[in-house]
Amino acid sequence: MLQLSQHNCKNLLLRSLAQDDFDALVPHLQHVDYARGDSIIQSGETIETIVFPESGIFSITLSSSDNRKIEVGIYGREGLSDGSIFAGIHKIPHDSFVQVPGSGLRISAEVLLEIATERPVFHRSAIRWLHISHLQTAQTALANGTYNVEERLARWLLMCQDRIGPDVALTHDFLSVMLAVQRSTVTLATHILEGARLIRATRGNIRILNREGLLAIADGCYGSAEDEYERIIGPFRY
């Protein structure tokens, strides 16, 4: 059985739970390491397991019927892979996969739902996470519809820093999918932020040098979901 104390747990949502709720989950958790590209949830398939990430970044993407794809959300050590099961929904129309390698604690979705049904305080915590996830998706729609690429890239980098720190190991090709723009557009936006000495971009990695500068550029398209998380669950910014 997994030996895990709440004090040393790296998933912040689990750490925020009441001790007895945490203890009820531990016997059913399995530690798993994840590589970039590993699938967590596939669109239209029944959700069999739920992951509480401990490290890394996990992406949620939506695809159109003509195979266009855009990222609609990310999550990491602050949450879990999907909260829809707590609303009685076991199939979802989007995909979730590993964006930055990491690890997590995996549990059967059926077992997790049984525990949530028996423990109303834990169920409320799970619903709060679902609320945060929906808010982040709404803010992503706002960013994609009304902010330029540099502002959206600044927001995305801030969200990554919140979860893993200042070094983000991703290529421009991957970023182009996440931001739904051409690779050349990502390269130009990266050069603009680098020219302002806010980031340092090397092959396959971006290091954040000036968080305050990125906050100024992202402006209103970053922060509401993060502030709400800290208001109703707890601190999580790295």
C-alpha positions as a printed NumPy array, in Angstrom:
array([[  0.   ,   0.   ,   0.   ],
       [  1.157,   3.535,  -0.769],
       [  2.814,   5.212,   2.215],
       [  1.63 ,   8.814,   2.1  ],
       [  1.18 ,  11.458,   4.771],
       [ -0.97 ,  14.492,   4.192],
       [  1.816,  16.815,   5.295],
       [  4.156,  15.48 ,   2.595],
       [  1.532,  15.123,  -0.135],
       [  2.476,  17.232,  -3.165],
       [ -1.063,  17.553,  -4.493],
       [ -2.469,  20.706,  -2.933],
       [ -6.127,  19.736,  -3.273],
       [ -5.515,  16.526,  -1.324],
       [ -3.462,  18.449,   1.211],
       [ -6.367,  20.862,   1.767],
       [ -8.795,  18.079,   2.742],
       [ -9.88 ,  17.206,   6.247],
       [ -7.59 ,  14.541,   7.695],
       [-10.264,  11.834,   7.799],
       [-11.219,  12.456,   4.155],
       [ -7.57 ,  12.259,   3.124],
       [ -7.112,   9.041,   5.102],
       [-10.126,   7.501,   3.352],
       [ -8.521,   8.126,  -0.055],
       [ -4.954,   6.977,   0.643],
       [ -5.519,   3.177,   0.49 ],
       [ -6.911,   3.577,  -3.031],
       [ -4.203,   5.856,  -4.467],
       [ -1.455,   4.613,  -6.772],
       [  1.667,   6.615,  -7.618],
       [  2.24 ,   6.94 , -11.386],
       [  4.976,   8.668, -13.405],
       [  3.862,  10.371, -16.617],
       [  5.777,  11.186, -19.807],
       [  4.97 ,  13.994, -22.225],
       [  2.034,  13.05 , -24.417],
       [  0.598,  10.378, -22.113],
       [ -3.184,  10.287, -22.393],
       [ -5.174,  10.898, -19.217],
       [ -8.704,  11.195, -20.633],
       [ -9.889,  10.559, -24.189],
       [-12.883,  12.337, -25.659],
       [-16.057,  10.264, -25.608],
       [-14.604,   7.409, -23.561],
       [-15.796,   6.463, -20.089],
       [-13.631,   7.976, -17.352],
       [-12.15 ,   4.968, -15.548],
       [ -9.529,   6.688, -13.391],
       [ -8.873,  10.121, -11.92 ],
       [ -5.398,  11.59 , -11.427],
       [ -4.323,  13.981,  -8.678],
       [ -1.089,  15.42 , -10.17 ],
       [  1.919,  15.916,  -7.916],
       [  4.135,  17.546, -10.531],
       [  4.124,  18.437, -14.218],
       [  1.446,  20.134, -16.298],
       [ -1.6  ,  18.453, -17.794],
       [ -3.473,  19.925, -20.741],
       [ -7.162,  19.893, -21.67 ],
       [ -7.824,  20.264, -25.397],
       [-10.929,  20.431, -27.54 ],
       [-11.017,  19.309, -31.178],
       [-13.45 ,  20.239, -33.933],
       [-14.974,  17.858, -36.479],
       [-12.345,  18.98 , -39.014],
       [ -9.491,  18.219, -36.575],
       [ -8.711,  21.747, -35.434],
       [ -7.451,  21.709, -31.866],
       [ -7.085,  24.265, -29.091],
       [ -6.172,  24.112, -25.44 ],
       [ -9.039,  25.103, -23.159],
       [ -7.361,  24.566, -19.797],
       [ -4.428,  23.231, -17.821],
       [ -4.057,  21.707, -14.381],
       [ -1.318,  20.409, -12.153],
       [ -0.58 ,  19.89 ,  -8.485],
       [ -3.488,  22.134,  -7.484],
       [ -6.246,  19.849,  -8.731],
       [ -7.374,  16.656, -10.411],
       [ -7.855,  15.39 , -13.947],
       [-11.609,  15.966, -14.191],
       [-14.407,  16.85 , -11.811],
       [-17.3  ,  15.93 , -14.102],
       [-17.86 ,  12.604, -12.344],
       [-18.996,  14.513,  -9.257],
       [-21.847,  15.868, -11.375],
       [-22.733,  12.366, -12.588],
       [-20.997,  12.767, -15.97 ],
       [-18.696,   9.904, -16.973],
       [-17.929,  10.824, -20.591],
       [-16.63 ,  14.221, -21.696],
       [-16.078,  15.794, -25.15 ],
       [-12.452,  16.804, -24.637],
       [ -9.039,  15.202, -24.233],
       [ -6.542,  15.48 , -21.409],
       [ -2.872,  14.592, -21.727],
       [  0.521,  15.293, -20.187],
       [  2.052,  18.529, -21.416],
       [  5.098,  18.664, -19.113],
       [  6.286,  15.322, -17.631],
       [  5.499,  14.702, -13.991],
       [  3.81 ,  12.331, -11.588],
       [  0.475,  11.854,  -9.934],
       [ -1.729,   9.806,  -7.653],
       [ -4.261,   7.727,  -9.576],
       [ -7.522,   6.346,  -8.232],
       [-10.485,   4.476,  -9.668],
       [-13.192,   6.951, -10.673],
       [-15.843,   4.612,  -9.275],
       [-14.109,   4.365,  -5.898],
       [-13.528,   8.12 ,  -5.763],
       [-17.193,   8.792,  -6.436],
       [-18.241,   6.317,  -3.733],
       [-16.   ,   8.073,  -1.204],
       [-17.344,  11.475,  -2.247],
       [-20.923,  10.232,  -1.864],
       [-20.195,   9.031,   1.67 ],
       [-18.241,  12.139,   2.663],
       [-20.101,  15.404,   1.973],
       [-17.224,  17.665,   3.046],
       [-14.911,  16.001,   0.532],
       [-17.645,  16.167,  -2.105],
       [-17.915,  19.912,  -1.524],
       [-14.146,  20.282,  -2.028],
       [-14.406,  18.371,  -5.308],
       [-17.262,  20.587,  -6.508],
       [-15.204,  23.646,  -5.638],
       [-12.433,  22.327,  -7.883],
       [-14.991,  21.811, -10.664],
       [-16.047,  25.437, -10.195],
       [-12.417,  26.593, -10.523],
       [-11.971,  24.501, -13.667],
       [-15.043,  26.061, -15.277],
       [-13.839,  29.543, -14.352],
       [-10.436,  28.88 , -15.921],
       [-12.121,  27.671, -19.127],
       [-14.212,  30.845, -19.245],
       [-11.127,  32.989, -18.748],
       [ -9.354,  31.067, -21.518],
       [-12.247,  31.86 , -23.863],
       [-11.952,  35.527, -22.903],
       [ -8.197,  35.467, -23.543],
       [ -8.518,  33.705, -26.897],
       [-11.253,  36.031, -28.085],
       [-10.039,  39.437, -26.955],
       [ -6.274,  39.359, -26.249],
       [ -3.323,  39.223, -28.641],
       [ -0.779,  36.414, -28.838],
       [  1.835,  38.122, -26.643],
       [ -0.751,  38.671, -23.903],
       [ -2.02 ,  35.1  , -24.164],
       [  1.52 ,  33.7  , -24.121],
       [  2.297,  35.769, -21.021],
       [ -0.831,  34.37 , -19.34 ],
       [  0.034,  30.823, -20.301],
       [  3.589,  31.154, -18.953],
       [  2.283,  32.565, -15.675],
       [ -0.086,  29.612, -15.351],
       [  2.805,  27.218, -15.947],
       [  4.979,  29.001, -13.397],
       [  2.181,  28.705, -10.83 ],
       [  2.399,  24.925, -11.159],
       [  6.046,  24.025, -11.83 ],
       [  8.214,  27.099, -11.28 ],
       [ 10.15 ,  29.337, -13.697],
       [ 11.412,  26.705, -16.165],
       [  8.915,  25.47 , -18.762],
       [ 10.191,  22.671, -21.01 ],
       [  8.191,  23.026, -24.24 ],
       [  8.888,  23.569, -27.931],
       [  7.411,  26.273, -30.155],
       [  5.575,  23.569, -32.103],
       [  3.779,  22.502, -28.952],
       [  3.028,  26.101, -28.004],
       [  1.47 ,  26.731, -31.405],
       [ -1.091,  24.   , -30.7  ],
       [ -1.769,  25.308, -27.203],
       [ -2.354,  28.863, -28.44 ],
       [ -3.985,  27.837, -31.752],
       [ -1.604,  29.92 , -33.867],
       [  1.144,  29.181, -36.379],
       [  4.612,  28.294, -35.135],
       [  6.03 ,  31.472, -36.681],
       [  3.557,  33.525, -34.632],
       [  4.705,  31.813, -31.431],
       [  8.33 ,  32.482, -32.367],
       [  7.596,  36.186, -32.895],
       [  5.686,  36.482, -29.606],
       [  8.501,  34.701, -27.776],
       [ 11.063,  37.08 , -29.278],
       [  9.005,  40.071, -28.111],
       [  8.879,  38.798, -24.521],
       [ 12.548,  37.865, -24.655],
       [ 13.463,  41.282, -26.041],
       [ 11.732,  42.841, -23.039],
       [ 13.893,  40.59 , -20.812],
       [ 10.866,  38.871, -19.35 ],
       [ 11.896,  35.372, -20.453],
       [ 14.901,  33.49 , -21.818],
       [ 14.096,  31.013, -24.577],
       [ 16.443,  28.157, -25.456],
       [ 15.811,  25.014, -27.467],
       [ 12.882,  23.22 , -25.851],
       [ 12.776,  25.452, -22.768],
       [ 11.529,  28.849, -21.625],
       [ 12.774,  30.37 , -18.372],
       [ 10.695,  33.1  , -16.746],
       [ 12.908,  35.985, -15.628],
       [ 10.403,  38.68 , -14.689],
       [  7.008,  37.583, -13.377],
       [  5.856,  41.135, -12.701],
       [  6.575,  42.061, -16.301],
       [  4.526,  39.113, -17.563],
       [  1.687,  40.1  , -15.236],
       [  1.693,  43.585, -16.732],
       [  1.446,  42.179, -20.264],
       [ -1.174,  39.516, -19.465],
       [ -3.207,  42.148, -17.613],
       [ -6.869,  41.147, -17.284],
       [ -6.629,  37.751, -18.99 ],
       [ -4.817,  36.183, -16.018],
       [ -5.689,  35.918, -12.36 ],
       [ -9.409,  35.473, -11.719],
       [ -9.363,  31.651, -11.574],
       [ -6.139,  31.703,  -9.563],
       [ -7.52 ,  34.22 ,  -7.071],
       [-10.72 ,  32.193,  -6.715],
       [ -8.734,  29.009,  -6.032],
       [ -6.821,  30.717,  -3.25 ],
       [-10.03 ,  32.196,  -1.846],
       [-11.991,  28.938,  -1.552],
       [ -9.306,  26.201,  -1.437],
       [ -5.887,  27.598,  -0.536],
       [ -2.586,  28.979,  -1.879],
       [ -1.028,  27.242,  -4.86 ],
       [  1.175,  29.657,  -6.821],
       [  4.698,  28.223,  -6.964]])
